[in-house]
Amino acid sequence: MNFGINIPEYNVSQFNHLVKEVIETNFDYIRIRGEISNLKNASSGHIFLTLKDENSVLNATIWNNKKNLLKIMPEVGMEVVVTGKVSTYAKSISTYSVNIDRIELAGEGALLKLIEDRKKKLEKKGIFNLNHKKELPYLPNKIGVVTSSTGSVIYDIINRIKERFPIDIDLWPVSVQGANAAENIIESIKGFNSEIYDSKPDIIIIARGGGSTEDLMPFNDERLALVVFDSKIPIISAIGHETDTTIIDYVSDLRASTPTAAAEKAVPLQKELREKVNNLSNRLDYSSYNKLKLYKKE
């Protein structure tokens, strides 16, 4: 049998190009479910990982310019659904992989299990213990606020503090949602605590408005929880609505149900302070007057 008849001949590059064309033409965006393993953060900023199920593995890549668009950062062991495009690579070895644009945890149940597992792990380290909580100063000189510079949260905090007891406020603007949010917040806490930061705040408020469980995931970050624990400056957490509870709420020195409530816990009411001072002043005057009367009688 003559195998050469009517069989096209390609060089390696031509064949790989054809395969690449066939794959990328026939598969536009796809969604693939699997467990993350073999995750590697490259110095270039790209993330290389493997998705696996019971029988197979699939290479995947998150390019550096896509990381900012992610809602959650991948971790080994996460069961996820990724959205992306299939592409081929054929330099040292012929292979194909998925270029990821979006990562979702595989259902709310998987997300809640991940949070619960992290909470148990951190609880074993003892960082939730009440004896580690730092006491808040009664009358701080300055409040540091870690939140987005846009939206209503920062204005709610500023307005409530002004109403109660006007003091200096330092805003450290951060992303409060997405893949870079946890890292931004970590940098802000370390920045406020840094020796080179002039006129440190006496209290730090970390705040954001409500959102879905996925939206609030940065505040369930394990690294962030440890940085909150290590902060020398007392921290008030005010994440989401009253019913929302994140891991940093367990670690922070005080948890507030809302950002506005955090402002109320951070500073006293000036009117009440004046009343106390007036009462103490009146009691002092009265005591002095009585002592003077007794002295004159003697």
C-alpha positions as CSV (number, residue, x, y, z in Angstrom):
1,M,0.0,0.0,0.0
2,N,1.3,3.4,-1.0
3,F,0.8,5.7,2.0
4,G,2.1,8.7,0.2
5,I,-0.7,9.1,-2.3
6,N,-3.2,11.9,-1.5
7,I,-1.8,12.4,2.0
8,P,-0.8,16.1,2.6
9,E,2.7,16.7,3.9
10,Y,3.4,19.6,6.4
11,N,6.4,20.8,8.2
12,V,6.0,20.9,12.0
13,S,5.3,24.7,12.1
14,Q,2.6,24.4,9.3
15,F,0.9,21.5,11.1
16,N,0.9,23.3,14.5
17,H,-0.5,26.4,12.9
18,L,-3.3,24.4,11.3
19,V,-4.2,22.7,14.6
20,K,-4.1,26.1,16.3
21,E,-6.5,27.5,13.7
22,V,-8.9,24.5,13.9
23,I,-9.0,24.7,17.7
24,E,-9.4,28.4,18.0
25,T,-11.9,28.6,15.2
26,N,-14.2,25.9,16.5
27,F,-13.9,26.9,20.2
28,D,-14.8,30.5,21.0
29,Y,-15.3,31.3,24.7
30,I,-15.8,28.1,26.8
31,R,-16.6,27.4,30.4
32,I,-14.7,24.6,32.1
33,R,-15.2,23.2,35.6
34,G,-12.4,21.7,37.6
35,E,-10.1,21.8,40.6
36,I,-7.1,24.1,40.6
37,S,-3.7,22.4,41.1
38,N,0.0,23.2,40.4
39,L,-0.5,27.0,40.6
40,K,2.6,29.1,39.8
41,N,2.9,32.9,39.9
42,A,5.5,33.9,37.3
43,S,7.9,36.8,37.7
44,S,6.2,38.3,34.6
45,G,2.9,38.6,36.5
46,H,1.3,35.7,34.6
47,I,-0.3,32.9,36.5
48,F,0.0,29.3,35.3
49,L,-2.2,26.6,36.7
50,T,-3.7,23.2,36.1
51,L,-7.4,22.3,36.1
52,K,-8.2,18.7,36.9
53,D,-11.1,16.3,37.5
54,E,-11.1,12.6,38.3
55,N,-9.6,11.5,35.0
56,S,-7.9,14.4,33.2
57,V,-5.8,17.6,33.5
58,L,-5.8,20.8,31.5
59,N,-3.3,23.6,31.5
60,A,-4.5,27.1,31.9
61,T,-3.1,30.6,32.0
62,I,-4.1,33.9,33.4
63,W,-2.2,36.7,31.6
64,N,-1.0,39.6,33.8
65,N,-3.3,42.1,32.0
66,K,-6.4,39.9,32.9
67,K,-5.7,39.7,36.6
68,N,-7.3,43.0,37.4
69,L,-10.6,41.8,35.9
70,L,-10.8,38.8,38.2
71,K,-13.2,38.8,41.2
72,I,-11.2,36.2,43.0
73,M,-7.6,35.0,42.9
74,P,-7.1,31.3,42.2
75,E,-5.8,29.0,45.0
76,V,-4.8,25.4,44.9
77,G,-7.7,23.2,45.9
78,M,-10.5,25.6,44.7
79,E,-13.2,24.0,42.6
80,V,-14.0,26.6,40.0
81,V,-15.6,27.3,36.7
82,V,-13.3,29.2,34.4
83,T,-14.3,31.2,31.3
84,G,-11.8,31.7,28.5
85,K,-10.4,30.7,25.1
86,V,-8.5,27.6,24.1
87,S,-5.1,28.3,22.5
88,T,-2.2,26.2,21.5
89,Y,1.5,26.5,22.2
90,A,4.1,24.6,20.2
91,K,7.7,25.6,20.9
92,S,9.4,23.0,23.0
93,I,6.4,20.7,23.1
94,S,3.0,20.7,21.4
95,T,0.2,21.5,23.9
96,Y,-3.0,23.4,24.3
97,S,-4.4,25.4,27.2
98,V,-7.1,27.8,28.3
99,N,-6.5,31.5,28.5
100,I,-8.7,32.5,31.4
101,D,-10.7,35.7,31.5
102,R,-13.0,34.9,34.4
103,I,-12.9,32.6,37.5
104,E,-16.0,31.7,39.5
105,L,-16.2,29.3,42.4
106,A,-18.3,26.3,41.5
107,G,-21.5,27.4,43.3
108,E,-22.3,29.3,46.5
109,G,-21.8,26.1,48.5
110,A,-18.2,25.8,47.4
111,L,-17.6,29.4,48.3
112,L,-19.1,29.1,51.7
113,K,-17.1,25.9,52.3
114,L,-13.9,27.6,51.4
115,I,-14.6,30.5,53.8
116,E,-15.5,28.0,56.6
117,D,-12.3,26.0,56.0
118,R,-10.2,29.2,56.2
119,K,-11.9,30.3,59.3
120,K,-11.2,27.0,61.1
121,K,-7.6,27.1,60.0
122,L,-7.1,30.6,61.4
123,E,-9.1,29.8,64.5
124,K,-6.6,27.1,65.3
125,K,-3.8,29.7,65.2
126,G,-5.6,31.6,68.0
127,I,-5.9,34.9,66.2
128,F,-9.7,35.2,67.0
129,N,-9.1,35.0,70.8
130,L,-10.6,38.0,72.7
131,N,-7.5,38.4,74.8
132,H,-5.6,39.6,71.6
133,K,-8.1,42.5,71.0
134,K,-6.6,45.9,71.4
135,E,-8.5,48.6,73.2
136,L,-9.6,51.6,71.2
137,P,-8.6,55.0,72.5
138,Y,-11.5,57.0,73.9
139,L,-10.7,60.2,72.1
140,P,-8.4,59.6,69.1
141,N,-6.5,62.4,67.4
142,K,-6.8,60.9,63.9
143,I,-8.8,58.2,62.1
144,G,-7.3,56.2,59.2
145,V,-9.9,55.0,56.8
146,V,-9.3,52.1,54.3
147,T,-12.0,52.1,51.6
148,S,-12.8,53.1,48.1
149,S,-12.4,56.8,47.3
150,T,-15.6,56.7,45.4
151,G,-19.1,55.7,46.5
152,S,-21.1,56.6,49.6
153,V,-19.1,54.7,52.2
154,I,-16.3,57.3,52.7
155,Y,-18.8,60.2,52.8
156,D,-20.9,58.4,55.3
157,I,-17.9,57.9,57.6
158,I,-16.7,61.5,57.2
159,N,-20.1,63.0,57.8
160,R,-20.8,60.9,60.9
161,I,-17.4,61.7,62.4
162,K,-17.9,65.4,61.7
163,E,-21.4,65.3,63.4
164,R,-20.0,63.5,66.5
165,F,-16.5,64.9,67.1
166,P,-14.6,66.6,64.2
167,I,-11.1,65.1,64.0
168,D,-8.5,64.5,61.3
169,I,-9.2,61.7,58.9
170,D,-6.7,60.1,56.6
171,L,-8.2,58.2,53.6
172,W,-6.1,55.4,52.1
173,P,-8.0,54.6,48.9
174,V,-8.1,51.0,47.9
175,S,-10.1,48.6,45.7
176,V,-12.7,46.9,47.8
177,Q,-13.7,44.3,45.2
178,G,-11.8,42.1,42.7
179,A,-8.6,40.2,42.6
180,N,-6.3,43.0,43.7
181,A,-8.5,44.2,46.6
182,A,-6.9,42.1,49.3
183,E,-3.4,43.1,48.3
184,N,-4.4,46.8,48.3
185,I,-5.9,46.6,51.8
186,I,-2.8,44.7,53.1
187,E,-0.6,47.5,51.7
188,S,-2.7,50.2,53.4
189,I,-2.6,48.5,56.8
190,K,1.2,48.0,56.6
191,G,1.5,51.6,55.3
192,F,-0.4,53.1,58.3
193,N,1.7,51.0,60.6
194,S,5.0,51.9,58.9
195,E,7.7,53.7,60.9
196,I,8.0,56.2,58.0
197,Y,4.3,57.2,58.1
198,D,4.2,60.6,59.8
199,S,1.4,61.2,62.3
200,K,-0.1,57.7,62.4
201,P,-3.8,57.4,63.0
202,D,-5.0,56.1,66.4
203,I,-7.6,53.9,64.8
204,I,-8.0,52.3,61.4
205,I,-11.5,51.7,59.9
206,I,-11.7,49.1,57.1
207,A,-15.0,49.6,55.3
208,R,-17.1,48.8,52.3
209,G,-20.8,48.6,51.4
210,G,-22.9,45.5,50.9
211,G,-22.4,42.9,48.2
212,S,-22.7,39.2,47.4
213,T,-20.5,36.6,49.1
214,E,-18.2,36.6,46.0
215,D,-18.0,40.4,46.2
216,L,-16.9,40.3,49.8
217,M,-14.2,37.6,49.2
218,P,-11.2,39.9,49.6
219,F,-12.2,40.3,53.2
220,N,-12.0,36.6,53.7
221,D,-8.4,36.5,52.5
222,E,-6.0,34.6,54.8
223,R,-3.1,36.9,54.3
224,L,-5.2,39.9,55.1
225,A,-6.5,38.3,58.3
226,L,-2.9,37.8,59.5
227,V,-2.0,41.4,58.7
228,V,-5.0,42.7,60.5
229,F,-4.0,40.6,63.5
230,D,-0.4,42.0,63.4
231,S,-1.5,45.7,63.2
232,K,-0.2,47.7,66.1
233,I,-3.0,50.2,65.4
234,P,-6.5,49.1,66.6
235,I,-8.7,48.2,63.7
236,I,-12.5,48.4,63.3
237,S,-14.0,46.3,60.5
238,A,-17.2,47.5,58.9
239,I,-17.9,45.2,55.9
240,G,-21.2,45.0,54.1
241,H,-24.5,45.1,55.9
242,E,-25.3,44.0,59.4
243,T,-25.9,40.4,58.3
244,D,-22.6,40.1,56.5
245,T,-19.7,38.6,58.4
246,T,-16.3,38.1,56.9
247,I,-13.1,36.6,58.4
248,I,-11.5,39.9,59.2
249,D,-14.5,40.7,61.4
250,Y,-13.3,37.9,63.7
251,V,-9.8,39.2,63.7
252,S,-10.3,43.0,64.0
253,D,-10.3,44.6,67.4
254,L,-14.0,45.7,67.0
255,R,-16.6,44.8,64.4
256,A,-19.2,47.4,63.4
257,S,-22.4,46.4,61.6
258,T,-22.1,49.2,59.0
259,P,-19.5,51.9,58.0
260,T,-21.7,54.5,59.7
261,A,-21.7,52.5,62.9
262,A,-17.9,52.2,62.7
263,A,-17.6,56.0,62.8
264,E,-19.9,56.1,65.8
265,K,-17.7,53.6,67.6
266,A,-14.5,55.4,66.7
267,V,-15.3,58.8,68.3
268,P,-17.4,59.9,71.2
269,L,-20.3,62.4,70.9
270,Q,-19.0,65.9,71.4
271,K,-22.2,67.0,73.0
272,E,-22.1,64.3,75.6
273,L,-18.4,65.1,76.4
274,R,-19.3,68.7,77.0
275,E,-22.1,67.7,79.3
276,K,-19.7,65.5,81.3
277,V,-17.1,68.3,81.5
278,N,-19.8,70.7,82.6
279,N,-21.1,68.3,85.3
280,L,-17.6,67.6,86.5
281,S,-16.9,71.4,86.6
282,N,-20.0,72.1,88.5
283,R,-19.2,69.3,91.0
284,L,-15.7,70.7,91.5
285,D,-17.1,74.2,92.1
286,Y,-19.6,72.9,94.5
287,S,-17.0,70.8,96.4
288,S,-14.6,73.8,96.5
289,Y,-17.3,76.1,97.8
290,N,-18.3,73.7,100.6
291,K,-14.7,73.2,101.6
292,L,-14.1,76.9,101.7
293,K,-17.2,77.4,103.9
294,L,-15.9,74.8,106.3
295,Y,-12.5,76.4,106.3
296,K,-14.0,79.8,107.2
297,K,-16.0,78.3,110.1
298,E,-12.8,77.0,111.6
